[in-house]
Amino acid sequence: MDREKFAFDKVNFVLLAVGMAVVIIGFLLMTGPSSTPTHFEPDIFSVRRIKVAPVVCLLGFVSIIYAVLRKPKDGKGKQE
């Protein structure tokens, strides 16, 4: 197949995979014990779950958007 017909190149796919991994890490940072009707868990208000994890997810989503919008370099300088 002709590589020039693809919308993405290898760098786009790598950036997309890295962004997806960062989003997954952000969601994993949000996990933790939950409160029950009989027991209150104060960890639900921790800095990690309220501030750090959403910022990590946001950075992951921004990198995914960049990976999708990034235009691949022209392959005209390559020899066949």
All heavy atoms as a GROMACS GRO file, in nm:
protein
  622
    1MET      N    1   0.083  -0.120   0.000
    1MET     CA    2   0.000   0.000   0.000
    1MET      C    3   0.086   0.124   0.000
    1MET      O    4   0.195   0.125   0.054
    1MET     CB    5  -0.088   0.002   0.124
    1MET     CG    6  -0.225  -0.058   0.101
    1MET     SD    7  -0.329  -0.038   0.245
    1MET     CE    8  -0.430   0.094   0.186
    2ASP      N    9   0.032   0.228  -0.057
    2ASP     CA   10   0.102   0.355  -0.064
    2ASP      C   11   0.091   0.428   0.069
    2ASP      O   12  -0.018   0.455   0.118
    2ASP     CB   13   0.042   0.438  -0.177
    2ASP     CG   14   0.126   0.560  -0.209
    2ASP    OD1   15   0.242   0.565  -0.163
    2ASP    OD2   16   0.074   0.650  -0.278
    3ARG      N   17   0.205   0.462   0.128
    3ARG     CA   18   0.206   0.529   0.258
    3ARG      C   19   0.154   0.672   0.251
    3ARG      O   20   0.112   0.726   0.352
    3ARG     CB   21   0.347   0.530   0.317
    3ARG     CG   22   0.390   0.396   0.366
    3ARG     CD   23   0.525   0.409   0.435
    3ARG     NE   24   0.556   0.288   0.505
    3ARG     CZ   25   0.554   0.276   0.637
    3ARG    NH1   26   0.524   0.379   0.709
    3ARG    NH2   27   0.582   0.163   0.694
    4GLU      N   28   0.155   0.734   0.136
    4GLU     CA   29   0.110   0.871   0.124
    4GLU      C   30  -0.042   0.885   0.135
    4GLU      O   31  -0.093   0.992   0.151
    4GLU     CB   32   0.160   0.932  -0.006
    4GLU     CG   33   0.311   0.948  -0.008
    4GLU     CD   34   0.361   1.011  -0.136
    4GLU    OE1   35   0.279   1.064  -0.213
    4GLU    OE2   36   0.481   1.007  -0.160
    5LYS      N   37  -0.114   0.775   0.126
    5LYS     CA   38  -0.260   0.780   0.136
    5LYS      C   39  -0.309   0.775   0.281
    5LYS      O   40  -0.426   0.799   0.307
    5LYS     CB   41  -0.322   0.665   0.057
    5LYS     CG   42  -0.302   0.679  -0.092
    5LYS     CD   43  -0.371   0.568  -0.166
    5LYS     CE   44  -0.347   0.585  -0.316
    5LYS     NZ   45  -0.414   0.481  -0.394
    6PHE      N   46  -0.220   0.744   0.376
    6PHE     CA   47  -0.258   0.741   0.516
    6PHE      C   48  -0.267   0.882   0.571
    6PHE      O   49  -0.186   0.969   0.538
    6PHE     CB   50  -0.158   0.661   0.599
    6PHE     CG   51  -0.165   0.513   0.577
    6PHE    CD1   52  -0.056   0.444   0.530
    6PHE    CD2   53  -0.281   0.444   0.605
    6PHE    CE1   54  -0.062   0.308   0.510
    6PHE    CE2   55  -0.288   0.307   0.586
    6PHE     CZ   56  -0.179   0.238   0.538
    7ALA      N   57  -0.362   0.906   0.659
    7ALA     CA   58  -0.376   1.038   0.721
    7ALA      C   59  -0.272   1.058   0.831
    7ALA      O   60  -0.233   1.170   0.859
    7ALA     CB   61  -0.516   1.055   0.777
    8PHE      N   62  -0.230   0.948   0.895
    8PHE     CA   63  -0.134   0.956   1.006
    8PHE      C   64  -0.003   0.891   0.965
    8PHE      O   65   0.001   0.801   0.883
    8PHE     CB   66  -0.186   0.881   1.128
    8PHE     CG   67  -0.302   0.947   1.197
    8PHE    CD1   68  -0.375   0.875   1.290
    8PHE    CD2   69  -0.338   1.077   1.173
    8PHE    CE1   70  -0.482   0.933   1.356
    8PHE    CE2   71  -0.444   1.136   1.238
    8PHE     CZ   72  -0.516   1.064   1.329
    9ASP      N   73   0.104   0.940   1.026
    9ASP     CA   74   0.232   0.870   1.011
    9ASP      C   75   0.267   0.806   1.145
    9ASP      O   76   0.186   0.805   1.238
    9ASP     CB   77   0.342   0.964   0.961
    9ASP     CG   78   0.371   1.080   1.056
    9ASP    OD1   79   0.296   1.096   1.154
    9ASP    OD2   80   0.469   1.152   1.032
   10LYS      N   81   0.387   0.751   1.154
   10LYS     CA   82   0.426   0.678   1.275
   10LYS      C   83   0.427   0.768   1.398
   10LYS      O   84   0.385   0.727   1.506
   10LYS     CB   85   0.565   0.617   1.253
   10LYS     CG   86   0.613   0.534   1.368
   10LYS     CD   87   0.748   0.474   1.338
   10LYS     CE   88   0.796   0.390   1.456
   10LYS     NZ   89   0.929   0.334   1.431
   11VAL      N   90   0.470   0.892   1.382
   11VAL     CA   91   0.476   0.985   1.495
   11VAL      C   92   0.336   1.014   1.548
   11VAL      O   93   0.316   1.022   1.670
   11VAL     CB   94   0.549   1.116   1.453
   11VAL    CG1   95   0.550   1.216   1.566
   11VAL    CG2   96   0.689   1.085   1.406
   12ASN      N   97   0.238   1.028   1.459
   12ASN     CA   98   0.101   1.051   1.502
   12ASN      C   99   0.051   0.934   1.589
   12ASN      O  100  -0.014   0.956   1.691
   12ASN     CB  101   0.008   1.068   1.382
   12ASN     CG  102   0.026   1.200   1.314
   12ASN    OD1  103   0.121   1.215   1.238
   12ASN    ND2  104  -0.062   1.293   1.338
   13PHE      N  105   0.079   0.813   1.546
   13PHE     CA  106   0.034   0.697   1.622
   13PHE      C  107   0.103   0.687   1.758
   13PHE      O  108   0.041   0.651   1.858
   13PHE     CB  109   0.056   0.568   1.542
   13PHE     CG  110  -0.044   0.550   1.432
   13PHE    CD1  111  -0.004   0.548   1.301
   13PHE    CD2  112  -0.180   0.535   1.461
   13PHE    CE1  113  -0.096   0.531   1.199
   13PHE    CE2  114  -0.272   0.519   1.361
   13PHE     CZ  115  -0.231   0.516   1.229
   14VAL      N  116   0.232   0.722   1.762
   14VAL     CA  117   0.304   0.719   1.890
   14VAL      C  118   0.247   0.825   1.984
   14VAL      O  119   0.222   0.799   2.103
   14VAL     CB  120   0.455   0.739   1.867
   14VAL    CG1  121   0.528   0.762   1.998
   14VAL    CG2  122   0.514   0.621   1.793
   15LEU      N  123   0.223   0.946   1.934
   15LEU     CA  124   0.165   1.052   2.016
   15LEU      C  125   0.026   1.014   2.065
   15LEU      O  126  -0.012   1.042   2.179
   15LEU     CB  127   0.160   1.183   1.939
   15LEU     CG  128   0.293   1.251   1.910
   15LEU    CD1  129   0.273   1.371   1.818
   15LEU    CD2  130   0.359   1.294   2.040
   16LEU      N  131  -0.051   0.950   1.979
   16LEU     CA  132  -0.185   0.906   2.016
   16LEU      C  133  -0.178   0.801   2.127
   16LEU      O  134  -0.254   0.807   2.224
   16LEU     CB  135  -0.256   0.849   1.894
   16LEU     CG  136  -0.405   0.826   1.901
   16LEU    CD1  137  -0.479   0.957   1.924
   16LEU    CD2  138  -0.454   0.761   1.774
   17ALA      N  139  -0.087   0.707   2.116
   17ALA     CA  140  -0.073   0.603   2.219
   17ALA      C  141  -0.026   0.662   2.352
   17ALA      O  142  -0.075   0.624   2.458
   17ALA     CB  143   0.025   0.495   2.170
   18VAL      N  144   0.067   0.756   2.345
   18VAL     CA  145   0.115   0.821   2.468
   18VAL      C  146   0.002   0.899   2.534
   18VAL      O  147  -0.016   0.893   2.656
   18VAL     CB  148   0.236   0.912   2.438
   18VAL    CG1  149   0.268   1.002   2.555
   18VAL    CG2  150   0.356   0.829   2.399
   19GLY      N  151  -0.076   0.971   2.455
   19GLY     CA  152  -0.189   1.045   2.510
   19GLY      C  153  -0.292   0.955   2.574
   19GLY      O  154  -0.344   0.985   2.682
   20MET      N  155  -0.320   0.842   2.512
   20MET     CA  156  -0.415   0.747   2.569
   20MET      C  157  -0.361   0.688   2.699
   20MET      O  158  -0.436   0.670   2.795
   20MET     CB  159  -0.447   0.637   2.468
   20MET     CG  160  -0.532   0.688   2.355
   20MET     SD  161  -0.558   0.576   2.216
   20MET     CE  162  -0.592   0.423   2.290
   21ALA      N  163  -0.232   0.661   2.705
   21ALA     CA  164  -0.172   0.609   2.828
   21ALA      C  165  -0.179   0.712   2.940
   21ALA      O  166  -0.207   0.678   3.056
   21ALA     CB  167  -0.027   0.568   2.802
   22VAL      N  168  -0.159   0.840   2.908
   22VAL     CA  169  -0.166   0.946   3.009
   22VAL      C  170  -0.309   0.959   3.061
   22VAL      O  171  -0.330   0.977   3.182
   22VAL     CB  172  -0.113   1.079   2.952
   22VAL    CG1  173  -0.141   1.195   3.045
   22VAL    CG2  174   0.036   1.069   2.924
   23VAL      N  175  -0.407   0.948   2.974
   23VAL     CA  176  -0.547   0.955   3.018
   23VAL      C  177  -0.579   0.837   3.110
   23VAL      O  178  -0.644   0.854   3.214
   23VAL     CB  179  -0.643   0.957   2.896
   23VAL    CG1  180  -0.786   0.937   2.940
   23VAL    CG2  181  -0.629   1.088   2.822
   24ILE      N  182  -0.533   0.719   3.075
   24ILE     CA  183  -0.556   0.602   3.161
   24ILE      C  184  -0.490   0.620   3.297
   24ILE      O  185  -0.548   0.588   3.400
   24ILE     CB  186  -0.507   0.474   3.089
   24ILE    CG1  187  -0.598   0.444   2.971
   24ILE    CG2  188  -0.501   0.356   3.185
   24ILE    CD1  189  -0.548   0.335   2.880
   25ILE      N  190  -0.370   0.674   3.299
   25ILE     CA  191  -0.301   0.701   3.426
   25ILE      C  192  -0.382   0.802   3.508
   25ILE      O  193  -0.397   0.787   3.630
   25ILE     CB  194  -0.158   0.751   3.401
   25ILE    CG1  195  -0.072   0.637   3.349
   25ILE    CG2  196  -0.097   0.810   3.528
   25ILE    CD1  197   0.064   0.680   3.299
   26GLY      N  198  -0.436   0.903   3.444
   26GLY     CA  199  -0.518   1.001   3.514
   26GLY      C  200  -0.642   0.938   3.577
   26GLY      O  201  -0.677   0.968   3.691
   27PHE      N  202  -0.708   0.850   3.503
   27PHE     CA  203  -0.825   0.782   3.559
   27PHE      C  204  -0.786   0.688   3.673
   27PHE      O  205  -0.861   0.674   3.770
   27PHE     CB  206  -0.901   0.707   3.451
   27PHE     CG  207  -0.995   0.795   3.374
   27PHE    CD1  208  -0.966   0.833   3.244
   27PHE    CD2  209  -1.111   0.842   3.431
   27PHE    CE1  210  -1.052   0.914   3.173
   27PHE    CE2  211  -1.198   0.924   3.361
   27PHE     CZ  212  -1.168   0.961   3.232
   28LEU      N  213  -0.670   0.624   3.662
   28LEU     CA  214  -0.624   0.538   3.772
   28LEU      C  215  -0.592   0.619   3.897
   28LEU      O  216  -0.612   0.573   4.008
   28LEU     CB  217  -0.502   0.457   3.728
   28LEU     CG  218  -0.530   0.347   3.626
   28LEU    CD1  219  -0.399   0.282   3.582
   28LEU    CD2  220  -0.625   0.244   3.683
   29LEU      N  221  -0.542   0.742   3.878
   29LEU     CA  222  -0.516   0.829   3.992
   29LEU      C  223  -0.645   0.870   4.062
   29LEU      O  224  -0.644   0.902   4.181
   29LEU     CB  225  -0.439   0.954   3.948
   29LEU     CG  226  -0.292   0.935   3.912
   29LEU    CD1  227  -0.236   1.064   3.854
   29LEU    CD2  228  -0.213   0.892   4.033
   30MET      N  229  -0.756   0.871   3.991
   30MET     CA  230  -0.884   0.909   4.052
   30MET      C  231  -0.944   0.797   4.135
   30MET      O  232  -1.033   0.822   4.215
   30MET     CB  233  -0.984   0.948   3.943
   30MET     CG  234  -0.963   1.082   3.885
   30MET     SD  235  -1.099   1.124   3.778
   30MET     CE  236  -1.012   1.208   3.649
   31THR      N  237  -0.899   0.676   4.118
   31THR     CA  238  -0.959   0.564   4.189
   31THR      C  239  -0.915   0.562   4.335
   31THR      O  240  -0.814   0.621   4.373
   31THR     CB  241  -0.921   0.429   4.126
   31THR    OG1  242  -0.780   0.413   4.134
   31THR    CG2  243  -0.968   0.423   3.983
   32GLY      N  244  -0.992   0.495   4.415
   32GLY     CA  245  -0.961   0.481   4.557
   32GLY      C  246  -1.082   0.432   4.632
   32GLY      O  247  -1.187   0.404   4.572
   33PRO      N  248  -1.069   0.423   4.763
   33PRO     CA  249  -1.183   0.373   4.842
   33PRO      C  250  -1.299   0.472   4.838
   33PRO      O  251  -1.280   0.593   4.829
   33PRO     CB  252  -1.125   0.361   4.982
   33PRO     CG  253  -1.008   0.451   4.985
   33PRO     CD  254  -0.954   0.455   4.845
   34SER      N  255  -1.419   0.420   4.842
   34SER     CA  256  -1.537   0.506   4.840
   34SER      C  257  -1.604   0.506   4.976
   34SER      O  258  -1.582   0.419   5.060
   34SER     CB  259  -1.635   0.456   4.734
   34SER     OG  260  -1.678   0.326   4.766
   35SER      N  261  -1.687   0.606   4.998
   35SER     CA  262  -1.762   0.615   5.122
   35SER      C  263  -1.884   0.524   5.114
   35SER      O  264  -1.941   0.502   5.008
   35SER     CB  265  -1.808   0.759   5.146
   35SER     OG  266  -1.698   0.841   5.171
   36THR      N  267  -1.924   0.472   5.228
   36THR     CA  268  -2.045   0.392   5.239
   36THR      C  269  -2.144   0.466   5.329
   36THR      O  270  -2.106   0.563   5.397
   36THR     CB  271  -2.013   0.253   5.299
   36THR    OG1  272  -1.961   0.270   5.431
   36THR    CG2  273  -1.913   0.177   5.214
   37PRO      N  274  -2.268   0.424   5.334
   37PRO     CA  275  -2.364   0.493   5.424
   37PRO      C  276  -2.324   0.487   5.571
   37PRO      O  277  -2.362   0.575   5.649
   37PRO     CB  278  -2.494   0.418   5.400
   37PRO     CG  279  -2.480   0.359   5.264
   37PRO     CD  280  -2.335   0.329   5.248
   38THR      N  281  -2.245   0.387   5.609
   38THR     CA  282  -2.207   0.376   5.750
   38THR      C  283  -2.066   0.426   5.779
   38THR      O  284  -2.030   0.445   5.894
   38THR     CB  285  -2.215   0.228   5.794
   38THR    OG1  286  -2.127   0.151   5.712
   38THR    CG2  287  -2.357   0.176   5.783
   39HIS      N  288  -1.986   0.447   5.676
   39HIS     CA  289  -1.846   0.490   5.696
   39HIS      C  290  -1.811   0.599   5.597
   39HIS      O  291  -1.825   0.583   5.476
   39HIS     CB  292  -1.751   0.371   5.679
   39HIS     CG  293  -1.606   0.408   5.686
   39HIS    ND1  294  -1.547   0.452   5.801
   39HIS    CD2  295  -1.510   0.411   5.591
   39HIS    CE1  296  -1.420   0.478   5.779
   39HIS    NE2  297  -1.395   0.454   5.650
   40PHE      N  298  -1.762   0.713   5.647
   40PHE     CA  299  -1.717   0.823   5.562
   40PHE      C  300  -1.568   0.807   5.534
   40PHE      O  301  -1.488   0.789   5.625
   40PHE     CB  302  -1.743   0.957   5.628
   40PHE     CG  303  -1.688   1.073   5.550
   40PHE    CD1  304  -1.747   1.112   5.431
   40PHE    CD2  305  -1.578   1.141   5.596
   40PHE    CE1  306  -1.695   1.217   5.358
   40PHE    CE2  307  -1.526   1.247   5.524
   40PHE     CZ  308  -1.585   1.285   5.405
   41GLU      N  309  -1.531   0.813   5.409
   41GLU     CA  310  -1.391   0.802   5.369
   41GLU      C  311  -1.340   0.941   5.330
   41GLU      O  312  -1.378   0.995   5.226
   41GLU     CB  313  -1.378   0.706   5.251
   41GLU     CG  314  -1.238   0.682   5.204
   41GLU     CD  315  -1.152   0.616   5.309
   41GLU    OE1  316  -1.196   0.517   5.369
   41GLU    OE2  317  -1.040   0.664   5.330
   42PRO      N  318  -1.254   1.003   5.412
   42PRO     CA  319  -1.207   1.139   5.380
   42PRO      C  320  -1.112   1.143   5.260
   42PRO      O  321  -1.085   1.251   5.208
   42PRO     CB  322  -1.136   1.183   5.509
   42PRO     CG  323  -1.102   1.057   5.580
   42PRO     CD  324  -1.206   0.956   5.541
   43ASP      N  325  -1.065   1.028   5.214
   43ASP     CA  326  -0.973   1.024   5.100
   43ASP      C  327  -1.040   1.069   4.970
   43ASP      O  328  -0.971   1.100   4.873
   43ASP     CB  329  -0.916   0.883   5.084
   43ASP     CG  330  -0.805   0.877   4.981
   43ASP    OD1  331  -0.717   0.965   4.986
   43ASP    OD2  332  -0.809   0.788   4.895
   44ILE      N  333  -1.174   1.076   4.967
   44ILE     CA  334  -1.239   1.119   4.844
   44ILE      C  335  -1.211   1.266   4.815
   44ILE      O  336  -1.230   1.311   4.702
   44ILE     CB  337  -1.391   1.093   4.847
   44ILE    CG1  338  -1.458   1.171   4.960
   44ILE    CG2  339  -1.422   0.947   4.857
   44ILE    CD1  340  -1.609   1.166   4.958
   45PHE      N  341  -1.164   1.340   4.913
   45PHE     CA  342  -1.130   1.481   4.894
   45PHE      C  343  -0.980   1.505   4.891
   45PHE      O  344  -0.935   1.617   4.915
   45PHE     CB  345  -1.195   1.566   5.004
   45PHE     CG  346  -1.343   1.559   5.005
   45PHE    CD1  347  -1.410   1.499   5.110
   45PHE    CD2  348  -1.418   1.610   4.900
   45PHE    CE1  349  -1.548   1.491   5.110
   45PHE    CE2  350  -1.555   1.603   4.900
   45PHE     CZ  351  -1.620   1.543   5.006
   46SER      N  352  -0.902   1.404   4.862
   46SER     CA  353  -0.756   1.420   4.859
   46SER      C  354  -0.714   1.502   4.737
   46SER      O  355  -0.785   1.510   4.637
   46SER     CB  356  -0.687   1.284   4.857
   46SER     OG  357  -0.708   1.221   4.733
   47VAL      N  358  -0.598   1.563   4.748
   47VAL     CA  359  -0.546   1.647   4.640
   47VAL      C  360  -0.523   1.564   4.514
   47VAL      O  361  -0.548   1.609   4.402
   47VAL     CB  362  -0.414   1.715   4.685
   47VAL    CG1  363  -0.348   1.788   4.570
   47VAL    CG2  364  -0.440   1.809   4.800
   48ARG      N  365  -0.480   1.441   4.532
   48ARG     CA  366  -0.454   1.352   4.418
   48ARG      C  367  -0.580   1.330   4.336
   48ARG      O  368  -0.578   1.334   4.212
   48ARG     CB  369  -0.400   1.218   4.467
   48ARG     CG  370  -0.381   1.114   4.358
   48ARG     CD  371  -0.334   0.982   4.415
   48ARG     NE  372  -0.422   0.928   4.516
   48ARG     CZ  373  -0.511   0.830   4.493
   48ARG    NH1  374  -0.521   0.779   4.374
   48ARG    NH2  375  -0.587   0.787   4.590
   49ARG      N  376  -0.692   1.309   4.403
   49ARG     CA  377  -0.817   1.277   4.332
   49ARG      C  378  -0.891   1.400   4.283
   49ARG      O  379  -0.967   1.392   4.187
   49ARG     CB  380  -0.908   1.197   4.425
   49ARG     CG  381  -0.853   1.059   4.454
   49ARG     CD  382  -0.933   0.986   4.556
   49ARG     NE  383  -1.047   0.921   4.494
   49ARG     CZ  384  -1.129   0.841   4.559
   49ARG    NH1  385  -1.111   0.816   4.687
   49ARG    NH2  386  -1.230   0.786   4.497
   50ILE      N  387  -0.871   1.514   4.348
   50ILE     CA  388  -0.946   1.635   4.312
   50ILE      C  389  -0.869   1.724   4.214
   50ILE      O  390  -0.929   1.785   4.125
   50ILE     CB  391  -0.980   1.715   4.440
   50ILE    CG1  392  -1.068   1.633   4.532
   50ILE    CG2  393  -1.046   1.847   4.407
   50ILE    CD1  394  -1.206   1.605   4.476
   51LYS      N  395  -0.738   1.734   4.228
   51LYS     CA  396  -0.661   1.828   4.147
   51LYS      C  397  -0.564   1.761   4.049
   51LYS      O  398  -0.559   1.798   3.932
   51LYS     CB  399  -0.583   1.923   4.238
   51LYS     CG  400  -0.673   2.013   4.319
   51LYS     CD  401  -0.593   2.107   4.406
   51LYS     CE  402  -0.688   2.193   4.488
   51LYS     NZ  403  -0.617   2.282   4.577
   52VAL      N  404  -0.487   1.665   4.096
   52VAL     CA  405  -0.380   1.608   4.014
   52VAL      C  406  -0.438   1.522   3.901
   52VAL      O  407  -0.400   1.539   3.784
   52VAL     CB  408  -0.282   1.527   4.101
   52VAL    CG1  409  -0.178   1.458   4.014
   52VAL    CG2  410  -0.216   1.616   4.203
   53ALA      N  411  -0.528   1.432   3.934
   53ALA     CA  412  -0.581   1.339   3.833
   53ALA      C  413  -0.655   1.410   3.720
   53ALA      O  414  -0.633   1.377   3.603
   53ALA     CB  415  -0.670   1.235   3.900
   54PRO      N  416  -0.742   1.509   3.747
   54PRO     CA  417  -0.806   1.578   3.634
   54PRO      C  418  -0.707   1.653   3.545
   54PRO      O  419  -0.725   1.658   3.423
   54PRO     CB  420  -0.903   1.675   3.702
   54PRO     CG  421  -0.932   1.614   3.833
   54PRO     CD  422  -0.804   1.546   3.875
   55VAL      N  423  -0.602   1.710   3.604
   55VAL     CA  424  -0.501   1.780   3.523
   55VAL      C  425  -0.426   1.681   3.436
   55VAL      O  426  -0.399   1.708   3.318
   55VAL     CB  427  -0.405   1.861   3.613
   55VAL    CG1  428  -0.287   1.913   3.535
   55VAL    CG2  429  -0.479   1.974   3.681
   56VAL      N  430  -0.394   1.564   3.490
   56VAL     CA  431  -0.326   1.461   3.411
   56VAL      C  432  -0.415   1.416   3.295
   56VAL      O  433  -0.370   1.402   3.181
   56VAL     CB  434  -0.285   1.342   3.501
   56VAL    CG1  435  -0.235   1.225   3.418
   56VAL    CG2  436  -0.178   1.385   3.600
   57CYS      N  437  -0.544   1.395   3.323
   57CYS     CA  438  -0.638   1.357   3.216
   57CYS      C  439  -0.648   1.467   3.110
   57CYS      O  440  -0.650   1.437   2.990
   57CYS     CB  441  -0.776   1.329   3.274
   57CYS     SG  442  -0.787   1.174   3.362
   58LEU      N  443  -0.654   1.591   3.154
   58LEU     CA  444  -0.663   1.703   3.059
   58LEU      C  445  -0.540   1.706   2.968
   58LEU      O  446  -0.552   1.724   2.847
   58LEU     CB  447  -0.679   1.834   3.134
   58LEU     CG  448  -0.687   1.958   3.047
   58LEU    CD1  449  -0.817   1.959   2.967
   58LEU    CD2  450  -0.677   2.083   3.131
   59LEU      N  451  -0.422   1.688   3.026
   59LEU     CA  452  -0.300   1.686   2.945
   59LEU      C  453  -0.301   1.570   2.846
   59LEU      O  454  -0.256   1.585   2.732
   59LEU     CB  455  -0.177   1.677   3.035
   59LEU     CG  456  -0.148   1.801   3.120
   59LEU    CD1  457  -0.031   1.774   3.214
   59LEU    CD2  458  -0.120   1.920   3.033
   60GLY      N  459  -0.354   1.456   2.889
   60GLY     CA  460  -0.365   1.343   2.798
   60GLY      C  461  -0.459   1.371   2.682
   60GLY      O  462  -0.430   1.340   2.567
   61PHE      N  463  -0.574   1.433   2.712
   61PHE     CA  464  -0.669   1.465   2.606
   61PHE      C  465  -0.613   1.571   2.511
   61PHE      O  466  -0.634   1.564   2.390
   61PHE     CB  467  -0.802   1.512   2.664
   61PHE     CG  468  -0.886   1.401   2.720
   61PHE    CD1  469  -0.929   1.404   2.851
   61PHE    CD2  470  -0.922   1.293   2.641
   61PHE    CE1  471  -1.006   1.302   2.904
   61PHE    CE2  472  -0.999   1.189   2.692
   61PHE     CZ  473  -1.041   1.195   2.824
   62VAL      N  474  -0.540   1.668   2.564
   62VAL     CA  475  -0.477   1.770   2.479
   62VAL      C  476  -0.374   1.704   2.387
   62VAL      O  477  -0.366   1.737   2.267
   62VAL     CB  478  -0.414   1.881   2.564
   62VAL    CG1  479  -0.324   1.970   2.482
   62VAL    CG2  480  -0.524   1.964   2.630
   63SER      N  481  -0.296   1.611   2.439
   63SER     CA  482  -0.197   1.545   2.353
   63SER      C  483  -0.264   1.456   2.248
   63SER      O  484  -0.213   1.444   2.136
   63SER     CB  485  -0.098   1.464   2.437
   63SER     OG  486  -0.164   1.359   2.502
   64ILE      N  487  -0.378   1.397   2.281
   64ILE     CA  488  -0.451   1.320   2.180
   64ILE      C  489  -0.503   1.412   2.071
   64ILE      O  490  -0.492   1.380   1.951
   64ILE     CB  491  -0.567   1.242   2.246
   64ILE    CG1  492  -0.513   1.128   2.330
   64ILE    CG2  493  -0.664   1.189   2.141
   64ILE    CD1  494  -0.617   1.057   2.413
   65ILE      N  495  -0.556   1.527   2.109
   65ILE     CA  496  -0.605   1.623   2.008
   65ILE      C  497  -0.490   1.669   1.920
   65ILE      O  498  -0.503   1.678   1.797
   65ILE     CB  499  -0.674   1.741   2.077
   65ILE    CG1  500  -0.805   1.694   2.141
   65ILE    CG2  501  -0.699   1.856   1.979
   65ILE    CD1  502  -0.870   1.795   2.231
   66TYR      N  503  -0.372   1.696   1.981
   66TYR     CA  504  -0.257   1.735   1.902
   66TYR      C  505  -0.216   1.624   1.805
   66TYR      O  506  -0.183   1.651   1.688
   66TYR     CB  507  -0.139   1.772   1.993
   66TYR     CG  508  -0.013   1.799   1.916
   66TYR    CD1  509   0.001   1.917   1.843
   66TYR    CD2  510   0.092   1.707   1.913
   66TYR    CE1  511   0.116   1.942   1.770
   66TYR    CE2  512   0.206   1.731   1.840
   66TYR     CZ  513   0.218   1.848   1.769
   66TYR     OH  514   0.330   1.872   1.696
   67ALA      N  515  -0.219   1.499   1.852
   67ALA     CA  516  -0.180   1.387   1.766
   67ALA      C  517  -0.275   1.372   1.648
   67ALA      O  518  -0.232   1.337   1.538
   67ALA     CB  519  -0.178   1.258   1.847
   68VAL      N  520  -0.402   1.402   1.668
   68VAL     CA  521  -0.499   1.390   1.559
   68VAL      C  522  -0.483   1.505   1.460
   68VAL      O  523  -0.493   1.488   1.339
   68VAL     CB  524  -0.642   1.384   1.616
   68VAL    CG1  525  -0.744   1.397   1.506
   68VAL    CG2  526  -0.662   1.254   1.692
   69LEU      N  527  -0.457   1.625   1.511
   69LEU     CA  528  -0.450   1.743   1.424
   69LEU      C  529  -0.313   1.762   1.360
   69LEU      O  530  -0.302   1.840   1.264
   69LEU     CB  531  -0.486   1.868   1.504
   69LEU     CG  532  -0.629   1.876   1.555
   69LEU    CD1  533  -0.649   2.003   1.635
   69LEU    CD2  534  -0.729   1.868   1.441
   70ARG      N  535  -0.210   1.695   1.409
   70ARG     CA  536  -0.074   1.711   1.356
   70ARG      C  537  -0.069   1.662   1.212
   70ARG      O  538  -0.111   1.553   1.180
   70ARG     CB  539   0.024   1.632   1.441
   70ARG     CG  540   0.166   1.645   1.395
   70ARG     CD  541   0.257   1.554   1.478
   70ARG     NE  542   0.387   1.548   1.420
   70ARG     CZ  543   0.424   1.467   1.321
   70ARG    NH1  544   0.337   1.384   1.269
   70ARG    NH2  545   0.546   1.469   1.273
   71LYS      N  546  -0.014   1.746   1.127
   71LYS     CA  547  -0.002   1.709   0.986
   71LYS      C  548   0.130   1.637   0.964
   71LYS      O  549   0.235   1.686   1.004
   71LYS     CB  550  -0.006   1.835   0.899
   71LYS     CG  551  -0.009   1.808   0.753
   71LYS     CD  552  -0.025   1.936   0.674
   71LYS     CE  553  -0.032   1.904   0.526
   71LYS     NZ  554  -0.046   2.025   0.445
   72PRO      N  555   0.127   1.518   0.903
   72PRO     CA  556   0.251   1.444   0.879
   72PRO      C  557   0.344   1.520   0.783
   72PRO      O  558   0.298   1.597   0.699
   72PRO     CB  559   0.205   1.313   0.816
   72PRO     CG  560   0.060   1.303   0.846
   72PRO     CD  561   0.010   1.442   0.862
   73LYS      N  562   0.472   1.496   0.798
   73LYS     CA  563   0.570   1.559   0.709
   73LYS      C  564   0.556   1.500   0.569
   73LYS      O  565   0.517   1.386   0.549
   73LYS     CB  566   0.712   1.532   0.761
   73LYS     CG  567   0.735   1.579   0.901
   73LYS     CD  568   0.752   1.728   0.907
   73LYS     CE  569   0.788   1.768   1.050
   73LYS     NZ  570   0.753   1.900   1.081
   74ASP      N  571   0.592   1.583   0.470
   74ASP     CA  572   0.589   1.534   0.332
   74ASP      C  573   0.701   1.434   0.311
   74ASP      O  574   0.811   1.449   0.361
   74ASP     CB  575   0.611   1.650   0.233
   74ASP     CG  576   0.480   1.718   0.195
   74ASP    OD1  577   0.374   1.659   0.223
   74ASP    OD2  578   0.486   1.828   0.139
   75GLY      N  579   0.672   1.330   0.235
   75GLY     CA  580   0.771   1.228   0.206
   75GLY      C  581   0.837   1.248   0.071
   75GLY      O  582   0.891   1.156   0.014
   76LYS      N  583   0.832   1.371   0.016
   76LYS     CA  584   0.885   1.396  -0.118
   76LYS      C  585   1.036   1.387  -0.123
   76LYS      O  586   1.094   1.362  -0.226
   76LYS     CB  587   0.839   1.533  -0.166
   76LYS     CG  588   0.691   1.539  -0.189
   76LYS     CD  589   0.647   1.675  -0.238
   76LYS     CE  590   0.497   1.678  -0.257
   76LYS     NZ  591   0.450   1.808  -0.297
   77GLY      N  592   1.105   1.407  -0.009
   77GLY     CA  593   1.251   1.403  -0.008
   77GLY      C  594   1.305   1.261  -0.001
   77GLY      O  595   1.423   1.241  -0.013
   78LYS      N  596   1.219   1.164   0.016
   78LYS     CA  597   1.265   1.025   0.028
   78LYS      C  598   1.294   0.964  -0.108
   78LYS      O  599   1.234   0.997  -0.207
   78LYS     CB  600   1.157   0.940   0.096
   78LYS     CG  601   1.132   0.978   0.239
   78LYS     CD  602   1.026   0.888   0.296
   78LYS     CE  603   0.991   0.927   0.438
   78LYS     NZ  604   0.884   0.845   0.493
   79GLN      N  605   1.391   0.874  -0.108
   79GLN     CA  606   1.420   0.801  -0.230
   79GLN      C  607   1.337   0.675  -0.234
   79GLN      O  608   1.308   0.614  -0.132
   79GLN     CB  609   1.568   0.762  -0.235
   79GLN     CG  610   1.658   0.881  -0.249
   79GLN     CD  611   1.804   0.836  -0.255
   79GLN    OE1  612   1.835   0.719  -0.239
   79GLN    NE2  613   1.892   0.931  -0.278
   80GLU      N  614   1.297   0.635  -0.352
   80GLU     CA  615   1.212   0.516  -0.366
   80GLU      C  616   1.292   0.395  -0.403
   80GLU      O  617   1.394   0.393  -0.455
   80GLU     CB  618   1.104   0.541  -0.471
   80GLU     CG  619   1.011   0.649  -0.427
   80GLU     CD  620   0.899   0.671  -0.527
   80GLU    OE1  621   0.866   0.577  -0.601
   80GLU    OE2  622   0.848   0.780  -0.531
   0.00000   0.00000   0.00000
